[in-house]
Amino acid sequence: MAPLLEEAGAALADYVLQARPKIDNPHVFLSFAPPPRPFSCPGSISKIVRRRLEHGGVVLTGPAGAHLLRHSLATQLVEQRRPINEVADLLGHRSINTTAIYAKVALPQLVDVALPFPGAAS
C-alpha cells in the first residue's frame, strides 16, 4: 500500500462519504451510469483519466490514461532513488524485469556510480 498525499486522501474520503453511490458493493469506485456498478474494464478508467487530463489543460500527444498515472508514479520513485523492488511492489509487478523498463529514466544517476573507462582521460 502506498501513502496518499493529504489532498488525495481528503478527496478520496469526500468521494466515499459524499459522492459514491450508496450501494452494498466492496469496490471503492463505481460507475455513476445507472445502475451503479464496478467498472467493467480498465479502459473505462483510462477514458476518465484522459478526459480529466484534457479538462485540466494537459496537452496529450499520445496515448494517455490510467497507465500514464502508473508510469508517472514509477518515474518519480526511480528519480527519488527508491529501490526497484519497492517500485515493483507498488506497481504490483510479479517480476522485477517488468519494472526494469523504468530504470532507463535513471540514466543520469548512473554517472554517480560509473567507474572510469580504463585508459580514458579523467
C-alpha positions as CSV (number, residue, x, y, z in Angstrom):
1,M,0.0,0.0,0.0
2,A,1.3,3.5,-0.9
3,P,0.9,6.5,1.3
4,L,-1.5,9.2,-0.1
5,L,-0.9,12.9,-0.3
6,E,-3.1,14.8,2.1
7,E,-5.1,16.3,-0.7
8,A,-5.7,12.9,-2.4
9,G,-6.7,11.3,0.9
10,A,-9.2,14.1,1.6
11,A,-10.6,13.8,-2.0
12,L,-11.0,10.0,-1.5
13,A,-12.7,10.4,1.8
14,D,-15.0,13.0,0.4
15,Y,-15.9,10.7,-2.5
16,V,-16.6,7.7,-0.3
17,L,-18.6,9.7,2.3
18,Q,-20.4,12.1,0.0
19,A,-20.4,11.1,-3.7
20,R,-20.1,7.4,-4.0
21,P,-23.4,5.7,-4.9
22,K,-25.0,4.2,-1.8
23,I,-25.0,0.5,-2.7
24,D,-23.7,-2.6,-1.0
25,N,-20.6,-3.3,-3.1
26,P,-17.0,-3.8,-1.9
27,H,-15.5,-1.9,-4.8
28,V,-14.5,1.7,-3.9
29,F,-15.0,3.3,-7.3
30,L,-18.3,2.7,-9.1
31,S,-19.8,3.9,-12.3
32,F,-22.3,6.7,-12.0
33,A,-24.2,5.5,-15.0
34,P,-27.3,3.7,-13.8
35,P,-27.3,1.1,-12.4
36,P,-24.2,1.9,-10.3
37,R,-21.7,-0.9,-10.6
38,P,-18.0,-1.6,-10.7
39,F,-16.3,-0.6,-13.9
40,S,-16.5,-3.4,-16.5
41,C,-13.0,-2.9,-18.0
42,P,-9.8,-1.0,-17.4
43,G,-10.4,1.1,-20.5
44,S,-13.3,2.8,-18.7
45,I,-10.8,4.2,-16.1
46,S,-8.4,5.2,-18.8
47,K,-11.1,7.1,-20.6
48,I,-12.0,9.0,-17.4
49,V,-8.3,9.8,-16.7
50,R,-7.8,11.1,-20.3
51,R,-10.9,13.3,-20.1
52,R,-9.9,14.8,-16.8
53,L,-6.3,15.5,-18.0
54,E,-7.7,17.2,-21.1
55,H,-10.2,19.2,-18.9
56,G,-7.3,20.3,-16.8
57,G,-5.5,21.7,-19.8
58,V,-2.9,18.9,-20.2
59,V,-1.9,18.6,-23.8
60,L,-1.8,14.9,-24.7
61,T,0.2,14.0,-27.8
62,G,-0.2,10.2,-27.5
63,P,-1.9,7.5,-25.6
64,A,-2.9,8.6,-22.1
65,G,-4.9,7.1,-19.3
66,A,-4.5,5.1,-16.2
67,H,-1.2,3.7,-17.5
68,L,0.1,7.3,-17.7
69,L,-0.5,7.7,-13.9
70,R,1.3,4.4,-13.2
71,H,4.2,5.4,-15.4
72,S,4.4,8.8,-13.7
73,L,4.5,7.3,-10.3
74,A,7.2,4.8,-11.3
75,T,9.3,7.5,-12.9
76,Q,9.1,9.7,-9.8
77,L,10.0,6.8,-7.5
78,V,13.0,5.9,-9.6
79,E,14.1,9.6,-9.7
80,Q,13.8,9.6,-5.9
81,R,16.2,6.6,-5.9
82,R,13.7,4.3,-4.4
83,P,14.7,0.6,-4.6
84,I,13.5,-1.1,-7.7
85,N,11.9,-3.9,-5.7
86,E,9.8,-1.2,-3.9
87,V,8.7,0.3,-7.2
88,A,7.8,-3.2,-8.4
89,D,5.7,-3.9,-5.2
90,L,3.8,-0.6,-5.5
91,L,3.0,-1.3,-9.2
92,G,2.0,-4.8,-8.4
93,H,4.6,-6.3,-10.8
94,R,5.3,-10.0,-10.3
95,S,8.7,-9.8,-12.0
96,I,11.4,-7.2,-11.4
97,N,12.1,-7.4,-15.2
98,T,8.7,-5.8,-15.8
99,T,9.7,-2.9,-13.6
100,A,13.2,-2.6,-15.1
101,I,11.8,-0.6,-18.0
102,Y,11.6,2.3,-15.6
103,A,15.3,2.1,-14.8
104,K,16.0,3.8,-18.1
105,V,14.8,7.0,-16.6
106,A,17.7,6.7,-14.1
107,L,20.5,7.1,-16.7
108,P,21.6,10.5,-15.3
109,Q,22.1,8.8,-12.0
110,L,24.5,6.2,-13.5
111,V,27.1,8.9,-13.7
112,D,27.3,8.9,-9.9
113,V,28.2,5.2,-9.8
114,A,30.0,4.6,-13.1
115,L,33.7,3.7,-13.0
116,P,36.0,5.5,-15.3
117,F,36.8,3.7,-18.6
118,P,40.3,2.2,-18.5
119,G,42.7,4.5,-20.4
120,A,40.2,7.3,-20.8
121,A,41.1,10.9,-19.9
122,S,39.7,11.8,-16.4
